[in-house]
Amino acid sequence: MRASVEVADIFRAAGRAYRASHAGHLSLHQLKVISAIEHCRTAVMGGHVEACTDCGHWRVAYNSCRNRHCPRCQGAAARAWLVEREADLLPVGYFHVVFTLPAEVADIAFHNKALVYDLLFKAASETMLTIAADPKHLGARIGITAVLHTWGSALTHHSHVHMIVPGGGIARDGTRWISSRLAFLLPVKVPGKLFRRLFLTRLMALHAAGRLAFYGTLAHLADRRAFLRHLSPVRKKNWVVYAKPPFAGPQAVLAYLSRYTHRVAISNSRLLAFDGAGVTMRYKDYRRGGADRQQVMTLATDEFIRRFLLHVLPRGFHRIRHYGLLAGATRKAHLEHARQLLGVATPLDNETPDEPTDVRPPCPCCGGHMVIIETFERWRQPRAPPHGVASTGTTAP
């Protein structure tokens, strides 16, 4: 069911004025994201006409933009991704670990998204792999699925990586599976210190190589001494590495992944109202507890669009990454080895895959099967209904 207010509605109503008032300050990629969301599931994208094989009812369906920042287009992508990931699950407990950048570093990340977000992934994953391999902790090679989120609930810039980690790994000599403790994977204070050191060392190397850019109130950080002074407080801070309780089985992992992997900055379900001047939405205030955590706020339309565009990722940037046992071309071999060590069967690949499920909704009149009777290209409308068919899309009496 369509939400009463959608991000697309806001962009269609205010996108043109926002582009005009911010001309020269929006990247080409941001402009393309606005355009894609505006035109998603409209005649601009083309589409097809469906008709019921039983009662003759017909309807027009427009194509999706498939942009990864569009709230309406992530459901299908998430479902396809989850089918692939389901075969990777092992019969062990799974843990959820979150690495967060402090505010002082997040400000730098905002102006250097590709470099700093990539560094966040690398420092966090290396931290987990290094500590897990240490015999004082787990002494095993683990697998990691990591997902980047750049937002807080109020659409503010809040860079952090969510990691899903199996509760154990393959011993360094490859002869056995080493299980973690039931209650936790690794002591969280140890990853925090190593994560801070790895990240700051490499961030300073990027600055020394002249690869970081600074604008506006951060322009002075181009100077080396000012940059070091800016980082001085975060060297003494405890960098937050948050470990949540373990999941209750592999199916709970899949349910979590389905909510987090393809999430965008805000879902349409959180939008409550839009009157042209402002956008009212739900958000979580994490400083409060219980029922008071759910709050409602209204942002000026321009401010809502500005916050939404904060979270447009660089073109081609991968926000879901895999490490250790789950990395790259060796993933299948590592998972098969892990299953052998755990004494469980390897899932069989379907040599003759099932026919793809028809995802078209049934006929709203009789529940019958809908088939495509016409397709039309972008910027074109379907032909008028055939003779004897009412304009409502149902067969005339």
VENZI-V933266 format. One record per backbone hydrogen bond with DSSP energy under -1.0 kcal/mol. CO is the residue of the C=O (numbers start at 1). NH is the residue of the N-H. If there is no record, write none. Layout:
co=CO nh=NH
co=CO nh=NH
//
This chain:
co=6 nh=10
co=7 nh=11
co=8 nh=12
co=9 nh=13
co=10 nh=14
co=11 nh=15
co=14 nh=18
co=15 nh=19
co=16 nh=20
co=17 nh=21
co=18 nh=22
co=20 nh=23
co=22 nh=25
co=27 nh=31
co=28 nh=32
co=29 nh=33
co=30 nh=34
co=31 nh=35
co=32 nh=36
co=33 nh=37
co=34 nh=38
co=35 nh=39
co=39 nh=42
co=42 nh=45
co=43 nh=46
co=43 nh=379
co=46 nh=63
co=47 nh=376
co=48 nh=61
co=49 nh=373
co=49 nh=374
co=50 nh=59
co=51 nh=371
co=57 nh=52
co=59 nh=50
co=61 nh=48
co=63 nh=41
co=67 nh=70
co=70 nh=73
co=74 nh=78
co=75 nh=79
co=76 nh=80
co=77 nh=81
co=78 nh=82
co=79 nh=83
co=80 nh=84
co=81 nh=85
co=82 nh=86
co=85 nh=88
co=86 nh=89
co=90 nh=92
co=93 nh=167
co=94 nh=247
co=95 nh=165
co=96 nh=244
co=97 nh=163
co=98 nh=242
co=99 nh=161
co=102 nh=106
co=103 nh=107
co=105 nh=109
co=106 nh=110
co=112 nh=116
co=113 nh=117
co=114 nh=118
co=115 nh=119
co=116 nh=120
co=117 nh=121
co=118 nh=122
co=119 nh=123
co=120 nh=124
co=121 nh=125
co=122 nh=126
co=123 nh=127
co=124 nh=128
co=125 nh=129
co=126 nh=130
co=127 nh=131
co=128 nh=132
co=129 nh=133
co=132 nh=139
co=132 nh=140
co=134 nh=137
co=134 nh=139
co=141 nh=170
co=142 nh=325
co=144 nh=323
co=145 nh=164
co=146 nh=321
co=147 nh=162
co=149 nh=160
co=150 nh=158
co=152 nh=155
co=156 nh=152
co=159 nh=101
co=160 nh=149
co=161 nh=99
co=162 nh=147
co=163 nh=97
co=164 nh=145
co=165 nh=95
co=166 nh=168
co=167 nh=180
co=169 nh=178
co=170 nh=141
co=171 nh=174
co=176 nh=171
co=178 nh=169
co=187 nh=191
co=188 nh=192
co=189 nh=193
co=190 nh=194
co=191 nh=195
co=192 nh=196
co=193 nh=197
co=194 nh=198
co=195 nh=199
co=196 nh=200
co=197 nh=201
co=198 nh=202
co=199 nh=203
co=200 nh=204
co=201 nh=205
co=202 nh=206
co=203 nh=207
co=204 nh=208
co=205 nh=209
co=206 nh=211
co=207 nh=210
co=215 nh=218
co=216 nh=219
co=218 nh=221
co=219 nh=222
co=220 nh=223
co=223 nh=227
co=224 nh=228
co=225 nh=229
co=226 nh=230
co=227 nh=231
co=228 nh=232
co=231 nh=235
co=233 nh=236
co=240 nh=100
co=242 nh=98
co=247 nh=249
co=249 nh=253
co=250 nh=254
co=251 nh=255
co=252 nh=256
co=253 nh=257
co=254 nh=258
co=256 nh=259
co=256 nh=260
co=257 nh=261
co=267 nh=270
co=268 nh=271
co=270 nh=282
co=273 nh=280
co=277 nh=301
co=278 nh=275
co=279 nh=299
co=280 nh=272
co=280 nh=273
co=281 nh=297
co=283 nh=295
co=285 nh=288
co=289 nh=292
co=290 nh=293
co=293 nh=285
co=295 nh=283
co=297 nh=281
co=299 nh=279
co=300 nh=304
co=301 nh=305
co=302 nh=306
co=303 nh=307
co=304 nh=308
co=305 nh=309
co=308 nh=311
co=309 nh=312
co=314 nh=317
co=319 nh=148
co=321 nh=146
co=323 nh=144
co=323 nh=326
co=324 nh=327
co=328 nh=331
co=330 nh=334
co=331 nh=335
co=332 nh=336
co=333 nh=337
co=334 nh=338
co=335 nh=339
co=336 nh=340
co=337 nh=341
co=338 nh=342
co=339 nh=344
co=363 nh=367
co=368 nh=363
co=369 nh=53
co=371 nh=51
co=374 nh=49
co=376 nh=47
co=377 nh=380
co=386 nh=389
co=388 nh=396
co=390 nh=393
co=393 nh=58
co=394 nh=390
//
